[in-house]
Amino acid sequence: MTDRATTSRRTVLTALLAGALSVPLLGAAPASSAPAGPPALPRPTGPHPVGRRTLHLVDRHRTDPWVPSARGRELMVSVSYPARSSGGPPAAYMTEGEARRLLDARGLGGVVPAATVAEVRTHARDSALPAPGRFPLLLLSPGFSMPRTTLTSLAGELASRGYVVAAVDHAYESVGTEFPGGRTPPCVACDRVGAEGGEAAVVTGRAADLSFVIDELTDRRRAGALAGMIDACRVGVAGHSIGGAAAMATMAADGRVRAGVNLDGDYFVRDAGGGLGPRPFMMLGAGSTHSPGSPGTDWPSTWDRLHGWKRWLTVAGAGHYSFTDLPWLAGRLGLADPAIPLSYERGWYLTRDFVRAFFDLHLRGIPQPLLDGPTSSRPEVEFHRP
């Protein structure tokens, strides 16, 4: 897989999930630097408590692109939403089985305890009662081979701010996602992507997946109370890495999606950006790989095809995973990567602020001066208008 900014996958938890580091490098951080007990994700800042429900969705009308003999296209979806109260059992980050498989897949079994990853503390409550009202729907798609859990902090923050947020795992595209019955389908796509057209197949397949999730979540017969929370006229999509390409492809294929964000991903498909019309799109990436002069990036040609409100932002010192949970968790474990100049806290705050501002502007109509141009309070962020 030629996912963008591969060389920046250096934090230990990134290695855990993406296999970019060898085991001996784990010894670079002393065990005494890690805090006692499992780390916690950043606390959401919005006024709403956060609930979460996990759904197993199957599109019986589609053939799985990686395993045609499968009985439809299977998805696992974590739906975070504004809740009535913060009571109830805490929602899990991932299962220990998922964590163990991820570790084993990268040769790290026994080096990082699976329980340490599985027991990361979230700030959502499992199956909490939904808050009254109707809220915009946001879809999140993770990077290739990454589980949806890598976007948990972003999902929780947006839910606390009054969004219903569906983070989606795509069958046979993750190195460790459990389905009902304890099944963990292998990452079949991991062995096939990299051949000509492989990335494009991921992007177009995920676009169909995300449209199906919209269908399911807005159907009261299938989603029940969750559907009652959703304002189907206000739908947005965001993704990290190849999930960002899927966000754009979903907008191009589905007119219900009003706004989208790409977090540090290339596009991989022909004529990316065409078909969005006047709908807004934001590209937020690492300055080292997605600035206008960066070699190999397809952002300049994509930018030229966007004809609505648009922003091209890069973050100085960021790595490929600075827009996900991984640097935060590595930092909390005392394993922050000194090769990434941007601190893990700063990476999270910038991602949170800009993604939230984008959707508040375009799905709620709330003015956002943050998106108007550079500010002294966020000097790392550069606005590009080629």
C-alpha positions in Angstrom: 0.0 0.0 0.0 1.5 3.4 -1.0 -0.5 5.3 1.6 0.6 9.0 1.9 3.5 9.9 4.3 4.4 6.3 5.1 7.8 7.3 6.3 6.3 9.4 9.1 4.7 6.3 10.8 7.1 6.3 13.8 5.2 6.5 17.1 5.1 3.2 18.9 1.3 2.9 18.7 1.5 3.7 15.0 3.9 0.9 14.7 1.6 -1.3 16.7 -1.1 -0.7 14.1 0.8 -0.1 11.0 4.0 -2.1 11.4 6.4 0.7 10.7 8.8 0.0 13.5 10.8 -3.0 14.6 10.5 -4.4 18.1 13.9 -3.3 19.3 13.0 0.3 18.9 10.4 0.0 21.6 13.3 0.0 24.1 14.0 3.6 23.3 11.4 4.7 25.9 11.9 3.6 29.5 9.0 1.8 31.0 9.2 4.1 34.0 8.1 7.0 31.8 4.7 5.5 31.2 1.9 6.4 33.6 0.3 3.7 35.8 -2.9 2.2 34.4 -4.3 2.6 30.9 -4.1 6.0 29.2 -7.2 8.1 28.6 -8.2 9.9 25.4 -8.6 13.7 25.5 -11.8 14.8 27.2 -14.5 16.2 24.9 -15.1 19.9 25.3 -18.8 20.2 24.3 -21.8 20.5 26.5 -23.3 17.1 25.7 -22.4 13.8 27.4 -21.5 11.2 24.8 -23.2 7.9 24.2 -22.1 5.2 21.9 -23.7 2.2 20.2 -21.9 -0.4 18.0 -23.8 -1.7 15.0 -23.1 -4.6 12.6 -24.5 -3.6 9.2 -24.6 -5.9 6.1 -25.5 -4.7 2.6 -27.0 -7.8 1.1 -27.3 -6.1 -2.3 -23.5 -5.7 -2.8 -20.7 -8.2 -3.4 -17.7 -7.7 -1.2 -14.9 -6.4 -3.4 -12.2 -8.5 -1.6 -14.1 -11.8 -0.8 -16.9 -12.3 -3.4 -18.1 -15.4 -1.7 -19.0 -13.4 1.5 -22.7 -12.9 2.2 -22.8 -9.2 1.4 -20.7 -6.3 2.4 -20.1 -6.2 6.1 -19.4 -3.2 8.2 -18.8 -2.5 11.9 -20.0 1.0 12.9 -19.5 2.9 16.2 -22.1 5.6 16.5 -21.2 8.4 19.0 -24.0 10.8 19.8 -25.2 13.4 22.3 -26.7 11.6 25.3 -29.1 12.6 28.1 -26.6 11.9 30.8 -23.1 10.6 31.5 -24.4 7.6 33.5 -23.9 4.0 32.4 -20.9 1.8 31.7 -18.0 3.3 29.8 -17.7 2.4 26.2 -14.7 0.3 25.3 -11.9 1.5 23.1 -11.5 -1.9 21.4 -11.7 -5.5 22.5 -8.6 -7.3 23.9 -8.9 -9.7 21.0 -8.7 -6.9 18.5 -5.7 -5.5 20.3 -4.0 -8.9 20.5 -4.5 -9.5 16.8 -3.1 -6.1 15.9 0.0 -6.7 18.0 0.5 -10.2 16.7 0.1 -9.0 13.1 3.1 -6.6 13.6 5.3 -8.9 15.6 4.7 -7.0 18.8 2.8 -9.7 20.8 4.2 -9.8 24.3 6.0 -6.5 23.9 3.0 -4.2 24.5 0.3 -5.9 26.5 -3.0 -6.2 24.6 -4.9 -5.1 27.7 -3.0 -1.7 27.7 -4.4 -0.9 24.3 -7.8 -2.5 24.8 -8.4 -0.6 28.1 -7.7 2.9 26.8 -10.2 5.0 28.6 -12.8 6.8 26.5 -15.3 9.4 27.6 -18.4 7.8 26.1 -21.1 5.7 27.8 -22.3 2.5 26.2 -25.9 2.7 24.9 -26.7 5.9 26.9 -30.1 7.4 26.2 -30.0 9.8 23.2 -30.5 13.5 24.0 -33.7 15.1 22.7 -33.5 17.0 19.4 -32.2 16.4 15.9 -28.5 16.7 15.0 -26.3 16.6 11.9 -24.8 13.3 10.9 -21.1 12.9 10.3 -19.3 9.8 8.8 -15.7 9.0 9.6 -13.5 6.6 7.6 -10.0 5.5 8.9 -6.7 5.0 7.1 -6.0 1.9 5.2 -5.6 -1.2 7.5 -6.4 1.1 10.5 -9.4 0.3 12.7 -12.1 2.9 13.2 -10.9 3.3 16.8 -8.0 5.5 15.6 -10.7 8.3 15.2 -12.4 7.8 18.5 -11.2 11.2 20.0 -12.5 13.1 17.0 -15.9 11.2 17.1 -16.3 11.9 20.8 -15.4 15.6 20.5 -17.9 16.1 17.7 -20.7 14.1 19.5 -20.2 16.3 22.5 -20.7 19.3 20.3 -24.0 18.1 19.0 -23.3 15.7 16.1 -24.2 12.0 15.5 -20.9 10.5 14.4 -20.6 7.1 12.7 -17.1 5.7 12.5 -16.9 2.8 10.0 -14.8 -0.3 9.7 -14.8 -2.0 6.3 -14.6 -5.8 6.2 -11.3 -7.3 5.0 -9.6 -3.8 5.1 -8.5 -3.8 8.8 -5.8 -5.8 10.5 -8.0 -6.4 13.5 -11.7 -5.8 13.6 -14.1 -8.1 15.5 -17.5 -8.9 14.0 -20.3 -10.6 15.9 -19.5 -14.1 17.1 -15.8 -13.1 17.7 -15.0 -13.3 14.0 -12.0 -11.2 13.0 -11.8 -11.3 9.1 -8.3 -11.1 7.7 -7.1 -8.0 6.0 -7.4 -9.5 2.5 -7.0 -6.1 0.9 -3.6 -5.7 2.6 -2.3 -8.4 0.3 -3.8 -6.9 -2.8 -3.6 -3.2 -2.6 -0.4 -1.8 -4.2 -1.2 -3.4 -7.5 -2.4 -1.1 -10.2 -5.8 0.3 -9.3 -5.9 -1.3 -5.9 -6.1 2.0 -4.0 -8.9 3.2 -6.3 -10.9 0.0 -5.5 -10.6 0.9 -1.8 -11.8 4.4 -2.3 -14.8 3.6 -4.5 -15.8 0.7 -2.3 -15.8 2.8 0.8 -17.8 5.5 -0.9 -20.5 2.9 -1.5 -20.2 1.7 2.1 -20.7 5.2 3.5 -23.7 5.8 1.4 -25.2 2.5 2.7 -24.5 3.7 6.3 -26.5 6.9 5.6 -29.3 4.7 4.3 -29.3 2.6 7.4 -28.9 5.3 10.0 -31.7 7.5 8.6 -34.2 4.6 8.3 -36.4 4.5 11.5 -37.3 0.9 10.9 -33.7 -0.1 11.1 -32.0 2.5 13.4 -34.9 3.3 15.7 -34.0 6.1 18.2 -30.8 6.9 16.4 -32.6 7.7 13.2 -34.9 10.0 15.2 -31.9 12.0 16.3 -30.5 12.6 12.8 -31.3 15.5 10.6 -30.9 13.9 7.2 -30.6 17.2 5.5 -27.3 17.9 7.3 -24.8 15.2 6.5 -21.0 15.5 6.4 -18.1 13.1 5.9 -14.4 13.1 7.0 -11.6 10.6 6.8 -7.9 10.0 7.5 -5.4 9.0 4.8 -7.2 6.9 2.2 -10.4 7.5 4.3 -10.0 11.2 3.3 -10.1 10.1 -0.3 -13.2 8.1 0.5 -14.8 11.2 2.0 -14.4 13.1 -1.3 -15.6 10.1 -3.4 -18.6 9.7 -1.2 -19.5 13.4 -1.8 -19.1 12.9 -5.5 -21.4 9.8 -5.5 -24.0 10.9 -3.0 -25.7 14.3 -3.2 -27.0 13.9 0.4 -23.5 14.7 1.7 -23.1 18.4 2.1 -19.5 18.9 3.3 -16.3 16.9 3.6 -12.8 16.8 5.1 -9.7 15.0 4.1 -7.1 14.5 6.8 -3.7 13.9 5.2 -4.7 11.5 2.4 -4.0 11.3 -1.3 -6.9 10.6 -3.6 -5.9 7.7 -5.9 -8.9 8.1 -8.2 -9.2 9.8 -11.6 -10.5 13.3 -11.6 -10.8 13.5 -7.8 -12.7 16.7 -6.8 -15.0 16.6 -9.9 -18.6 16.2 -9.1 -18.8 18.1 -5.9 -20.2 21.3 -7.5 -20.6 24.1 -5.0 -20.3 21.9 -1.9 -17.5 22.8 0.5 -14.4 20.7 1.1 -11.4 21.1 3.4 -7.9 19.4 3.0 -5.9 19.4 6.2 -2.5 17.7 6.1 1.2 17.6 7.1 3.3 20.4 5.8 6.1 18.1 4.8 4.0 16.0 2.4 1.0 18.0 1.4 2.2 21.6 0.8 1.9 22.8 -2.8 5.6 22.0 -3.6 5.6 18.6 -2.0 6.7 15.8 -4.5 4.1 13.2 -5.4 1.0 14.8 -3.9 -2.1 15.0 -6.0 -3.6 17.8 -3.9 -2.8 20.6 -6.4 -4.7 19.0 -9.3 -7.6 18.1 -7.0 -7.7 21.6 -5.6 -8.2 22.9 -9.2 -11.4 20.8 -9.6 -13.0 22.1 -6.5 -15.5 24.9 -7.3 -17.2 25.5 -4.0 -15.9 26.9 -0.7 -12.6 25.2 -0.1 -9.5 25.3 2.1 -6.1 23.8 1.8 -4.3 23.8 5.1 -1.0 22.2 6.2 0.4 21.9 9.7 4.2 22.4 10.2 5.9 19.6 12.1 3.0 17.2 11.8 3.3 13.5 10.9 0.9 11.4 9.0 -0.9 10.2 12.2 -0.9 13.6 14.0 -4.6 13.8 13.0 -5.6 10.6 14.8 -5.5 9.1 18.4 -2.2 7.4 17.9 0.3 10.2 18.9 -1.8 11.1 21.9 -1.8 7.5 23.2 1.9 7.1 22.5 2.6 10.3 24.4 0.4 9.2 27.4 2.4 6.0 27.5 5.7 7.9 27.6 6.5 6.9 24.0 6.2 10.2 22.1 8.2 10.3 18.9 11.0 12.9 19.0 11.2 12.7 15.2 7.8 14.4 14.9 8.3 18.1 15.9 4.6 18.8 16.6 3.7 17.6 20.1 0.9 15.1 20.4 -1.2 17.5 22.4 -0.9 20.2 19.8 -1.7 17.9 16.9 -4.9 16.9 18.6 -6.0 20.4 19.5 -5.4 21.6 15.9 -7.3 18.7 14.4 -10.2 19.2 16.8 -10.4 22.9 16.3 -10.3 23.0 12.5 -12.6 20.0 11.8 -15.1 21.2 14.3 -15.0 24.7 12.9 -15.5 23.4 9.3 -18.6 21.4 10.2 -20.1 24.1 12.4 -19.8 26.6 9.6 -21.2 24.4 6.8 -23.7 22.2 8.6 -24.9 24.8 11.2 -24.2 28.1 9.6 -22.1 29.4 12.6 -19.4 31.9 11.4 -15.9 30.6 12.0 -13.1 33.2 11.9 -10.6 30.4 12.4 -11.1 29.4 8.8 -10.6 32.8 7.3 -6.8 32.9 7.4 -3.7 32.4 9.5 -3.7 33.5 13.2 -1.0 34.1 15.7 -2.6 31.6 18.1 -2.1 28.8 15.6 1.2 29.6 13.8 1.7 26.0 12.7 -1.2 26.1 10.3 -0.5 27.5 6.8 -3.3 28.5 4.4 -2.6 27.7 0.7 -4.4 29.4 -2.1 -2.5 28.4 -5.3 
